[in-house]
Amino acid sequence: MNIEKKIKTTDSSYKFSIIIPTWNNLDYLKLVIKSIRKNSHYAHQIIVHINEGTDGTKEWINEQKDIDYSISRENIGICYSLNFCRTLIKTDYILYMNDDMYVCPKWDLELENEIKKIGHNKFFLSSTMIEPSGSNPSVIVADFGKDISHFEEEKLLNDFAKFDKVDWSGATWPPNIIHKEIWDLVGGYSNEFSPGLYSDPDFSKKLWNAGIRLFKGVSASRVYHFGTKTTKRITHNDGAKKFILKWGITSNTFTEQYLKRGKPFSGELQEPKISIFVTAKNSIKQFLSKL
């Protein structure tokens, strides 16, 4: 695995370090970076990991003075990309973002305000995604374009704050933010889940085992997500099987019973009381996964 890196930025006052893995997705990458520059309250370190970059991504990134990057000649997946980018981090906070997103105004200010209210670094926060379709209880469903060619940017900027949504429990998906000490404590993302499916709940499970109980989705921090622009192109790993073999429970059991993902936020999470039925169901699934 041959990975190169280049640090171009010198600003010491950045608020967050934003890591964006990308794989030949230049138009969407340009859009998310445009939105960070346009709609952020603070200045941030932007770090892009370029997988392959055969679509002109490397050339474009090299023209940008405010973006640090790493590059691999093959697609090494989300987990390796994020973990390598850790070596470029300049701030205390690591924020993982997908390349098919668009951040809304004050998205970062709302996260910073939440961090200040918490007053310690033992947390995991997510912004709230707006997606064009779906039934995810953590998400605001509103269609401002299913792809970049149909994206209604001005309409989004006018309407994004109008949707009712309370803070929710169970931060897992990007955009998510964590203190670098907590990231290092659990060792970042697990490479055995490469190229990345189920690496998000696995990371949250590692945080849970390390004693983190504050998993919060911040409603006021909003980000539009086109969705699955990269996952449609990759060969999927059997993440569900890996998760239950590693942890003894399914990803759904963890996100629903432990993280209570999507339910209104009510404070730090408590150790769940798992029913005999769910325990038996998990044991059977773990046994079958070993066959």
C-alpha positions in Angstrom: 0.0 0.0 0.0 1.8 3.1 -1.3 0.3 6.3 0.3 1.7 9.8 -0.2 0.7 12.9 1.8 1.1 16.6 1.4 0.5 19.4 4.0 0.0 22.8 2.5 -1.8 24.7 5.2 0.0 26.8 7.9 -2.9 28.3 9.8 -2.7 27.5 13.5 -6.2 28.8 14.4 -8.3 26.1 12.7 -11.3 25.0 14.7 -11.8 21.4 13.4 -9.9 19.1 11.1 -12.3 17.8 8.4 -11.4 14.5 6.8 -13.1 13.7 3.5 -12.3 10.4 1.8 -13.0 10.5 -2.0 -12.9 8.1 -4.9 -13.1 9.6 -8.4 -16.0 11.8 -7.4 -14.6 15.2 -8.3 -17.9 17.1 -9.0 -19.3 16.2 -5.6 -16.0 16.8 -3.8 -15.9 20.3 -5.3 -19.4 21.0 -4.1 -18.8 19.9 -0.5 -15.6 21.9 -0.3 -17.4 24.9 -1.8 -20.1 24.6 0.9 -17.5 24.4 3.7 -15.8 27.5 2.4 -19.1 29.3 1.9 -21.2 28.3 4.9 -18.8 27.6 7.8 -18.7 30.0 10.7 -15.1 29.1 11.5 -12.0 28.3 9.4 -11.2 24.6 9.4 -8.3 22.4 8.3 -9.6 20.4 5.3 -8.0 17.0 4.6 -8.9 15.0 1.6 -7.8 11.4 1.0 -7.7 10.7 -2.7 -8.4 7.1 -3.7 -7.0 6.7 -7.2 -7.8 10.2 -8.4 -7.9 9.2 -12.0 -10.7 11.8 -12.7 -8.6 14.8 -12.2 -9.1 15.0 -8.4 -5.3 15.2 -7.6 -4.7 17.9 -10.1 -7.6 20.0 -8.7 -6.6 19.4 -5.1 -3.0 20.5 -6.0 -4.4 23.8 -7.2 -6.1 24.5 -3.8 -3.9 26.2 -1.3 -6.2 25.5 1.7 -6.5 21.7 1.4 -4.0 19.1 2.8 -4.2 15.6 1.3 -3.1 12.1 1.1 -3.3 9.8 -2.0 -3.3 6.1 -2.7 -3.0 4.7 -6.2 -5.7 2.2 -5.5 -9.0 2.5 -3.6 -8.0 1.6 0.0 -11.5 2.3 1.4 -12.9 4.4 4.2 -11.2 2.9 7.2 -7.6 3.0 5.9 -8.3 6.5 4.4 -9.5 7.9 7.7 -6.8 6.3 9.8 -4.0 7.6 7.5 -5.5 11.1 7.5 -5.1 11.0 11.3 -1.4 11.6 10.7 -2.2 15.0 9.1 -4.5 16.4 11.9 -3.6 19.8 13.3 -6.6 20.5 15.7 -8.1 18.8 18.7 -11.2 17.7 16.9 -11.5 15.2 14.0 -14.6 15.6 11.9 -15.4 12.9 9.3 -17.5 14.0 6.3 -18.6 12.2 3.1 -17.7 13.7 -0.2 -21.4 13.7 -1.3 -22.6 16.2 1.2 -23.3 20.0 1.4 -23.0 21.8 4.7 -25.6 24.3 5.6 -24.9 27.7 7.3 -23.6 27.6 10.8 -23.3 23.8 10.8 -20.0 24.1 12.6 -21.0 26.8 15.0 -23.8 24.6 16.3 -21.3 21.8 16.9 -18.9 24.1 18.6 -21.7 25.5 20.8 -22.7 21.9 21.8 -19.1 21.0 22.6 -18.8 24.0 24.9 -22.0 23.0 26.7 -20.7 19.5 27.2 -17.5 20.8 28.8 -15.5 17.6 28.4 -14.2 15.4 25.6 -16.0 12.2 26.3 -18.7 12.5 23.5 -19.5 11.6 20.0 -21.6 14.1 18.0 -23.2 13.9 14.6 -24.7 16.7 12.5 -28.3 16.0 11.2 -28.5 15.0 7.6 -31.2 16.1 5.2 -31.8 13.5 2.6 -34.1 13.4 -0.5 -35.8 10.1 0.5 -35.9 7.3 3.1 -37.3 6.6 6.5 -34.3 6.9 8.8 -35.5 8.4 12.1 -32.2 10.3 12.5 -32.7 12.2 9.2 -34.8 15.0 7.9 -36.4 13.9 4.6 -36.7 16.7 2.1 -35.8 16.6 -1.6 -33.5 19.3 -2.8 -32.1 17.0 -5.6 -31.2 13.4 -5.7 -28.0 14.1 -7.6 -25.7 17.1 -8.3 -27.4 17.9 -11.7 -30.7 18.4 -9.9 -29.4 20.1 -6.8 -31.5 23.1 -5.7 -28.9 25.0 -3.7 -30.7 28.3 -3.2 -33.9 26.5 -2.1 -31.9 24.5 0.4 -30.3 27.6 1.8 -33.7 29.2 2.2 -35.5 26.2 3.7 -33.0 24.0 5.6 -33.7 25.6 9.1 -37.5 25.4 8.7 -37.8 21.7 9.4 -38.8 20.7 12.9 -36.3 18.2 14.4 -35.3 17.6 18.0 -31.8 16.6 19.0 -31.6 12.8 18.7 -29.8 9.9 20.3 -27.3 7.6 18.7 -24.6 9.6 16.8 -23.0 7.2 14.4 -22.9 8.4 10.8 -20.9 11.2 9.3 -20.7 14.1 9.6 -19.5 13.2 13.0 -17.0 14.8 15.4 -14.8 13.4 18.1 -11.8 14.6 20.2 -8.5 13.3 18.9 -7.8 11.8 22.4 -10.9 9.6 22.2 -10.2 8.7 18.6 -6.7 7.5 19.6 -8.1 5.7 22.7 -10.1 3.4 20.5 -7.6 3.2 17.6 -9.7 4.9 14.9 -11.7 2.9 12.5 -11.3 -0.8 12.2 -9.5 -1.9 9.1 -11.1 -5.3 9.1 -14.3 -3.6 8.0 -12.6 -2.3 4.8 -13.8 -0.9 2.4 -16.2 0.4 5.1 -19.6 -1.0 5.4 -20.6 -1.3 9.1 -17.4 0.5 10.1 -19.6 3.3 11.6 -21.5 1.2 14.1 -18.3 -0.7 14.9 -16.6 2.6 15.7 -19.5 3.6 18.0 -19.3 0.1 19.7 -15.6 0.7 20.4 -16.5 4.0 21.9 -19.2 2.4 24.0 -16.8 -0.2 25.3 -14.3 2.6 26.2 -17.0 4.2 28.4 -18.5 6.9 26.1 -22.2 7.4 26.8 -22.9 10.7 25.2 -23.9 10.0 21.6 -25.9 13.0 20.3 -27.2 14.1 17.0 -27.3 17.9 16.9 -30.5 19.0 15.1 -29.3 22.6 14.4 -26.2 21.4 12.6 -27.6 20.5 9.3 -26.0 18.9 6.2 -27.6 17.8 2.9 -26.6 14.3 1.8 -27.2 13.1 -1.7 -26.4 9.5 -0.5 -24.8 6.3 -1.8 -22.8 8.0 -4.6 -19.8 5.8 -3.8 -21.3 2.7 -2.1 -23.1 1.8 -5.3 -19.7 1.4 -7.0 -17.7 -0.7 -4.5 -17.6 -4.4 -3.8 -19.4 -4.7 -0.5 -17.8 -6.3 2.5 -20.0 -8.6 4.7 -20.0 -6.1 7.5 -23.1 -7.4 9.2 -21.4 -10.8 9.6 -18.2 -9.3 10.8 -20.0 -7.1 13.4 -21.9 -10.0 15.1 -18.8 -12.2 15.0 -16.8 -9.5 16.7 -19.3 -8.2 19.2 -21.7 -11.0 19.8 -24.7 -8.9 18.9 -26.1 -7.6 15.6 -25.6 -4.0 14.5 -29.3 -3.4 14.8 -29.3 -4.6 18.4 -26.5 -2.2 19.2 -27.9 0.8 17.4 -31.5 0.3 18.6 -31.0 -1.1 22.1 -27.8 0.6 23.2 -27.6 3.8 21.2 -31.4 4.3 20.8 -30.6 5.9 17.5 -33.1 8.3 16.2 -35.0 8.7 19.4 -35.2 12.1 21.1 -32.1 12.8 23.0 -32.5 12.5 26.8 -29.0 12.6 28.1 -26.2 10.1 28.5 -27.1 6.6 27.7 -27.5 3.8 30.2 -26.6 0.2 30.0 -29.6 -1.4 28.2 -31.7 -4.2 29.6 -31.7 -6.8 26.8 -34.6 -9.2 26.7 -34.0 -13.0 26.8 -35.6 -13.2 23.4 -33.2 -10.7 21.8 -30.2 -12.3 23.6 -31.2 -15.7 22.3 -31.8 -14.3 18.8 -28.3 -12.8 18.8 -26.7 -16.0 20.0 -28.3 -17.9 17.2 -27.3 -15.4 14.6 -23.7 -15.4 15.9 -23.6 -19.2 15.7 -25.0 -19.3 12.2 -22.4 -16.6 11.1 -19.6 -19.0 12.2 -20.8 -21.7 9.8 
